[in-house]
Amino acid sequence: MIIKELILDLLKEKLNGRKRMKPQKRVKNRDIYVLEKTFYSDKNYLLVFWFEDNNSDWLWVRNCYPIS
């Protein structure tokens, strides 16, 4: 089950300390970030998110689900 705590753990583990990520695409005024095959707790996940209005204080998670 995908819950808020899982998404927060994925983001903390995979993004914490990273200096800069490159967006995968741009839609309107949003840079869309996709973490494909993010390994966490013996499973792979796909995580799609963006920063609202290019402000790092507002993170919006669009999708998160396990993949094989």
C-alpha positions in Angstrom: 0.0 0.0 0.0 1.3 3.5 -0.9 0.9 5.8 2.1 2.3 9.2 2.9 5.1 7.7 5.1 6.3 5.5 2.3 6.5 8.5 -0.1 8.3 10.6 2.5 10.8 7.8 3.2 11.5 7.4 -0.6 12.1 11.1 -0.9 14.3 11.4 2.1 16.4 8.4 1.1 16.8 9.2 -2.6 16.9 13.0 -2.6 18.4 14.0 0.7 21.8 15.4 0.1 21.6 15.5 -3.7 22.9 18.7 -5.1 20.7 18.9 -8.2 18.4 16.7 -10.2 17.6 17.3 -13.8 13.9 17.3 -14.7 12.8 14.6 -17.2 10.4 16.9 -19.0 8.7 20.3 -18.8 4.9 20.8 -18.9 3.7 24.4 -19.0 5.7 26.1 -16.3 6.5 22.9 -14.3 9.7 20.8 -14.3 8.6 17.2 -13.9 10.9 14.8 -12.1 10.7 11.1 -12.4 12.6 8.6 -10.3 12.3 5.3 -12.2 13.0 2.0 -10.5 13.7 3.5 -7.1 14.7 0.6 -4.9 13.3 0.7 -1.4 12.6 -2.0 1.1 13.1 -4.9 -1.3 10.8 -3.3 -4.0 11.2 -1.0 -7.0 9.0 2.1 -7.2 8.3 4.8 -9.7 7.9 8.2 -8.2 6.7 11.3 -10.2 6.8 14.7 -8.6 7.3 18.4 -9.1 7.9 21.6 -7.2 4.8 23.9 -7.4 5.7 27.2 -8.9 9.4 26.2 -8.9 9.4 26.7 -5.2 11.3 24.0 -3.2 8.9 24.5 -0.3 6.0 23.0 -2.2 6.5 19.5 -3.4 3.7 17.8 -5.2 3.7 14.0 -5.7 1.8 13.1 -8.8 2.3 9.3 -8.7 4.0 6.6 -6.8 3.6 2.9 -7.4 5.5 -0.4 -7.2 7.0 -1.7 -10.5 8.6 -5.0 -11.4 
